[in-house]
């Protein structure tokens, strides 16, 4: 028996269903709920659980009717969606309704459904084939980074040059009109991080920076270059505060100039880095493996990006607005969580959420589009995440969160995160299957007893 009374489109990929539950089902559920109420109800004149059922039904008619609706609506929506072949993209919205005994229950469900698109059988894509073998120059560059990390700073009796480290002090001058008595009556502006921070007062701070560091003011690098220990210089810097532009004078004083001393690349130094390394050749081989692993990962990402770009181009769709909004919100939350892990203080600083959501939206549309197509392909091709996939992912997540796998699983089960994780793993498996189907052919190798000739005689 069909339970869908009517169905109509009410927007882009949005449908409204009217569903009917037979009166016999309503009565049976009503009786079960009423009996449950009688067991728990306290009614004057009767012992707990002993009140007449008719009195309980009369006394709690409204609450019983709501409970009956809440129990039957999900059950019959599942039956209706299976009957009609509905693929919902978001949880449905069920209009409030109250069941009444002896009558069928009709309720309305509004749901965002998948857009109609025919996914063809072709799984062929033109994917890039980036080079993954490490070059000598790449190994040299990584080796130089290791030398920089292991370098030391030694004082020198000469003028500072770009790349040197300078320690000293910077003195900030007061702006015209600065009133020290008014400042003394207030608070310490140098430690005030509020929006109305007062930049007019003088101040002195220690400096310790590498000349040329992109994080430092360019004026500092320019004016410290050429100074030796004990020397001073002053400069002006244009600053803007609350849309007001001012010229500020600074004086810098050098206490010490240091230069970077890089270690010599020899076997003794190489063997001091890690136990398995004994020679420079060992070190270069290990660095080459690191470069290759990084290039393989980058190549995989490039191929994945190209595959998804071509997939979206091949199957354009218009998704429900709520689906894109959900994706954008998830991306914004992930961004905020990353900021929090880096120490961002949300109490002191406000993120421009509206601007952030606007900037995220184009990427959210792409991700939602890709996810929809991957879900369709997974369904058509019978791709599923395995139990091993899930356990491996839980183990990695548990280590990252410094918890155990069982506790993490219980937490995810409570908030529906476990099913979301399965969906993501299924999408990953689908991507890997598509990449495998488009893997570049292996280069033929010469037989061991017939080495390839370098040229003709």
C-alpha positions in Angstrom: 0.0 0.0 0.0 1.4 3.4 -1.0 1.8 5.9 1.8 2.6 8.9 -0.4 -0.6 10.9 -0.9 1.0 13.7 -3.0 4.4 15.0 -4.1 5.3 18.4 -5.6 8.4 20.5 -6.4 8.7 23.5 -4.1 12.2 24.8 -5.2 15.4 23.8 -6.8 16.0 20.2 -5.8 13.4 20.5 -3.1 10.3 18.4 -2.8 7.3 18.3 -0.5 5.6 15.0 0.3 2.2 14.5 2.0 2.2 11.1 3.7 -0.6 9.2 5.3 -0.5 6.7 8.1 -3.5 4.4 8.2 -5.9 4.8 11.2 -5.3 1.2 12.3 -1.5 2.0 12.7 -2.3 5.2 14.5 -4.6 3.4 16.9 -2.1 0.6 17.6 0.7 3.1 18.3 -1.7 5.3 20.4 -2.4 2.3 22.6 1.3 1.5 23.1 2.1 5.2 24.0 -1.0 5.5 26.3 0.1 2.3 28.2 3.6 3.7 28.6 2.1 6.9 30.0 0.0 4.9 32.5 3.0 3.1 33.8 4.8 6.4 34.5 1.8 8.7 35.4 0.9 9.9 38.9 -2.8 10.7 39.1 -4.5 11.7 42.3 -6.6 8.9 43.8 -4.7 6.1 42.0 -1.5 4.2 42.7 1.3 4.8 40.2 0.6 2.7 37.1 -2.9 1.8 38.1 -5.0 4.6 36.7 -7.7 3.6 34.2 -6.4 3.8 30.6 -9.3 5.9 29.4 -8.5 8.5 32.1 -4.8 8.5 31.1 -5.8 9.0 27.4 -8.1 11.8 28.4 -5.6 13.5 30.8 -2.6 13.3 28.4 -4.3 13.4 25.0 -2.2 16.2 23.6 1.2 14.8 24.7 0.2 11.3 23.6 -0.8 12.6 20.2 2.5 14.4 19.8 4.5 11.3 20.9 2.6 9.1 18.4 3.4 11.5 15.6 7.0 11.6 16.5 7.2 7.8 16.5 5.3 7.2 13.3 6.6 10.1 11.1 10.2 8.9 10.8 9.1 5.3 10.2 6.6 6.2 7.5 9.0 8.8 5.9 11.5 6.0 5.5 8.9 3.8 3.9 7.8 6.7 1.6 11.4 7.5 0.6 12.0 3.9 -0.3 8.7 3.7 -2.1 9.4 6.8 -4.2 13.2 6.3 -4.6 14.1 9.5 -2.8 17.8 10.3 -2.3 17.8 13.1 0.3 20.9 15.3 0.5 20.0 16.7 4.0 17.8 15.5 6.8 14.1 16.2 6.0 11.9 18.8 7.7 8.7 17.4 9.1 5.8 19.8 9.8 4.5 19.5 13.4 1.3 17.4 13.6 -0.7 15.7 16.3 -2.2 12.2 15.9 -5.8 11.5 17.0 -7.2 8.1 17.7 -9.5 6.6 15.1 -8.2 8.9 12.3 -5.4 8.5 9.8 -2.3 10.7 10.4 -1.3 13.0 7.6 2.0 14.9 7.8 4.1 17.0 5.4 7.8 16.4 4.8 10.0 18.9 2.9 13.3 17.5 1.7 16.3 18.6 -0.4 16.9 15.9 -3.0 19.7 15.0 -5.4 19.6 16.8 -8.7 18.8 14.7 -11.7 22.0 13.7 -13.6 23.0 10.7 -15.7 26.4 9.5 -14.7 27.8 7.7 -17.7 29.8 4.5 -17.7 33.0 6.2 -18.8 35.6 6.4 -16.1 38.4 7.8 -18.3 40.1 11.1 -17.6 43.1 13.1 -18.8 45.3 13.3 -15.8 48.7 14.9 -15.4 51.8 12.8 -14.8 54.1 14.9 -12.7 57.7 13.9 -12.3 58.3 12.3 -8.9 62.0 11.5 -9.1 64.1 13.8 -6.9 66.6 16.0 -8.7 70.1 16.8 -7.4 69.1 20.5 -7.1 66.1 19.5 -4.9 68.3 17.4 -2.7 70.9 20.2 -2.5 68.1 22.6 -1.4 66.9 20.3 1.3 70.4 19.7 2.5 70.9 23.5 2.8 67.8 23.7 4.9 69.2 21.1 7.3 72.4 23.1 7.5 70.4 26.2 8.3 68.6 24.4 11.0 71.8 23.2 12.5 73.6 26.5 12.2 74.9 28.6 15.1 75.2 32.4 15.6 78.6 33.9 16.5 79.4 37.5 17.3 81.4 39.5 14.8 83.3 42.8 15.0 82.0 44.3 11.8 79.0 46.2 10.3 75.7 44.3 10.0 74.8 42.9 6.6 71.7 41.2 5.2 71.4 37.7 6.6 73.1 38.7 9.9 71.3 38.8 13.2 71.2 42.0 15.2 70.4 42.5 18.9 69.7 45.9 20.4 66.8 48.3 21.2 64.3 50.4 19.3 63.0 53.7 20.8 59.6 55.0 19.8 59.2 58.7 19.9 56.1 60.5 21.0 53.7 62.1 18.5 53.2 65.9 18.6 50.6 66.8 21.2 51.4 63.9 23.5 50.5 64.7 27.1 52.5 62.5 29.6 50.4 63.6 32.5 47.2 62.5 30.8 48.9 59.2 29.8 50.1 58.6 33.4 46.5 59.1 34.6 45.3 56.4 32.2 46.6 52.8 31.7 49.7 51.3 30.2 49.0 51.7 26.5 51.9 49.5 25.4 50.1 46.5 26.9 46.6 47.5 25.8 45.4 45.3 22.9 42.0 46.9 22.5 40.7 48.6 19.4 41.5 52.1 20.8 45.2 51.4 21.4 47.1 54.7 22.0 50.1 54.9 19.7 51.2 58.4 20.8 53.4 57.7 23.8 57.1 56.9 23.7 58.4 53.4 24.4 61.5 51.3 24.2 61.7 47.6 23.2 64.4 45.0 22.7 65.0 43.8 19.2 66.5 40.5 18.0 66.0 39.9 14.3 67.6 38.6 11.2 68.2 41.3 8.6 65.9 40.6 5.6 63.3 38.7 7.6 60.0 39.3 5.7 58.1 39.5 9.0 60.1 42.6 10.1 59.6 46.1 9.0 61.6 46.8 5.8 62.8 50.1 7.4 64.5 48.1 10.2 66.5 46.0 7.8 67.4 49.1 5.7 68.6 51.2 8.7 70.3 48.4 10.6 72.3 47.3 7.6 75.8 48.9 7.9 75.6 49.5 11.7 78.1 48.0 14.1 77.8 47.3 17.8 77.4 50.5 19.7 76.1 52.5 16.8 72.7 54.2 16.4 70.4 55.4 13.6 67.0 57.0 13.4 64.3 56.9 10.7 60.7 57.8 10.2 57.9 55.4 9.3 54.5 56.1 8.0 51.8 54.5 10.1 48.0 54.3 9.8 45.7 54.0 12.7 41.9 54.2 12.5 42.3 55.6 9.0 44.6 58.4 10.3 48.0 58.5 8.7 51.0 59.7 10.8 54.7 59.9 10.5 56.4 58.3 13.5 60.1 58.7 14.4 62.2 55.8 15.7 65.7 55.4 17.0 67.6 52.1 16.8 70.6 51.1 18.8 72.8 48.1 18.1 74.3 46.0 20.9 75.6 43.0 19.0 76.0 41.8 15.4 76.1 38.0 14.8 76.6 36.0 11.7 75.4 32.5 10.9 77.9 29.8 10.9 76.9 26.8 8.8 78.3 23.4 9.6 80.7 21.7 7.1 79.1 18.9 5.1 81.2 16.0 6.0 80.8 12.4 7.2 81.3 13.4 10.9 78.6 16.0 10.7 76.2 13.7 8.8 76.6 10.9 11.3 75.7 13.3 14.1 72.2 13.9 12.7 70.6 10.5 13.2 71.7 6.9 14.1 71.1 5.3 10.6 73.2 7.9 8.9 76.9 7.3 8.7 78.1 9.3 5.7 77.1 12.3 3.5 76.0 9.8 0.8 73.6 8.2 3.4 72.3 11.7 4.3 71.7 12.6 0.6 70.0 9.3 0.0 67.6 9.9 2.9 66.9 13.4 1.8 66.2 12.2 -1.7 63.6 9.8 -0.3 62.0 12.7 1.6 61.9 14.8 -1.6 60.4 11.9 -3.5 57.8 11.1 -0.9 56.7 14.8 -0.9 56.6 14.9 -4.7 54.6 11.6 -4.8 52.1 13.2 -2.4 51.9 16.4 -4.4 51.5 14.4 -7.7 48.6 12.5 -6.1 46.9 15.7 -5.1 47.4 17.2 -8.6 45.9 14.1 -10.2 43.0 14.2 -7.7 42.3 17.9 -8.3 42.4 17.3 -12.1 40.0 14.4 -11.8 37.5 16.3 -9.7 37.8 19.3 -12.0 37.0 17.2 -15.1 34.2 15.3 -13.2 32.5 18.6 -12.3 32.9 19.9 -15.9 31.5 16.6 -17.3 28.5 16.6 -15.0 27.3 20.1 -14.2 24.5 20.3 -11.6 22.6 22.9 -9.5 22.7 21.8 -5.9 20.2 22.8 -3.2 21.3 26.1 -1.5 21.2 24.4 1.9 23.8 21.9 0.8 26.2 24.6 -0.2 25.6 26.5 3.0 26.3 23.4 5.1 29.6 22.8 3.2 30.6 26.5 3.7 29.8 26.3 7.4 31.9 23.1 7.8 34.8 24.8 6.0 34.5 27.9 8.2 34.4 25.8 11.4 37.5 23.8 10.2 39.3 27.1 9.6 38.4 28.4 13.0 39.5 25.2 14.7 42.9 25.5 12.9 43.2 29.1 14.1 42.4 28.0 17.7 45.1 25.3 17.6 47.6 28.0 16.5 46.7 30.1 19.5 44.2 32.6 18.0 42.4 34.5 20.8 38.7 34.7 19.7 37.9 36.8 22.8 40.3 39.6 21.9 39.9 39.4 18.1 36.9 39.1 16.0 36.8 37.2 12.8 34.9 38.8 9.9 32.5 35.8 9.5 30.3 37.3 6.8 33.4 38.2 4.7 34.9 34.8 5.4 31.7 32.9 4.4 31.6 34.9 1.2 35.2 34.1 0.3 34.6 30.4 1.2 31.5 30.0 -0.9 33.0 29.3 -4.3 35.2 26.6 -2.9 32.3 25.2 -0.9 30.2 24.9 -4.1 33.0 22.9 -5.8 33.5 20.6 -2.8 29.7 20.0 -2.5 29.5 19.3 -6.3 32.4 16.9 -6.1 31.0 15.1 -3.0 27.6 14.7 -4.7 29.2 13.1 -7.9 31.5 10.9 -5.9 28.5 9.6 -3.8 26.6 8.9 -7.0 29.5 7.0 -8.6 30.0 5.1 -5.3 26.4 4.0 -5.3 26.4 3.1 -9.0 29.7 1.1 -8.7 29.0 -0.4 -5.3 31.9 1.2 -3.6 31.9 1.0 0.3 34.3 1.8 3.0 35.6 -1.4 4.7 35.7 -2.0 8.4 39.5 -1.9 8.1 39.3 1.6 6.5 37.1 2.8 9.5 39.4 1.3 12.2 42.5 2.8 10.5 40.9 6.2 10.3 39.8 6.0 13.9 43.3 5.1 15.0 44.8 8.1 13.2 42.2 10.5 14.6 42.6 9.1 18.1 46.3 9.7 18.0 45.8 13.2 16.7 43.3 14.0 19.5 45.4 12.2 22.2 42.6 9.8 23.1 41.9 6.1 22.6 40.0 4.6 19.7 37.1 3.3 21.8 36.3 6.6 23.4 36.6 8.4 20.1 34.2 5.9 18.5 31.6 6.5 21.2 31.9 10.2 20.9 31.4 10.0 17.1 28.4 7.7 17.5 26.7 10.1 19.8 26.8 13.1 17.4 26.4 11.2 14.1 30.1 11.7 13.3 30.7 8.0 12.7 28.4 7.9 9.7 29.9 11.1 8.3 33.4 9.5 8.6 32.1 6.4 6.7 30.8 8.7 3.9 34.2 10.5 3.7 36.0 7.2 3.6 33.7 5.9 0.8 34.4 9.0 -1.2 38.2 8.5 -0.7 37.8 4.9 -1.9 35.9 6.2 -5.0 38.6 8.7 -5.8 41.3 6.0 -5.5 39.3 3.7 -7.7 39.0 6.4 -10.4 42.7 7.2 -10.1 43.6 3.5 -10.4 41.5 3.2 -13.5 43.4 6.1 -15.0 46.9 5.1 -13.8 49.7 5.8 -16.2 51.1 2.6 -17.9 54.3 1.3 -16.4 57.4 1.9 -18.3 58.6 -1.4 -19.9 62.0 -2.5 -18.5 64.7 -4.3 -20.4 65.3 -8.0 -19.5 68.0 -8.5 -16.9 70.2 -10.5 -19.4 69.7 -8.0 -22.2 70.7 -4.5 -21.0 69.5 -1.6 -23.1 72.2 -0.5 -25.5 73.4 3.1 -25.2 74.1 3.4 -29.0 75.0 1.6 -32.2 78.5 0.8 -33.1 
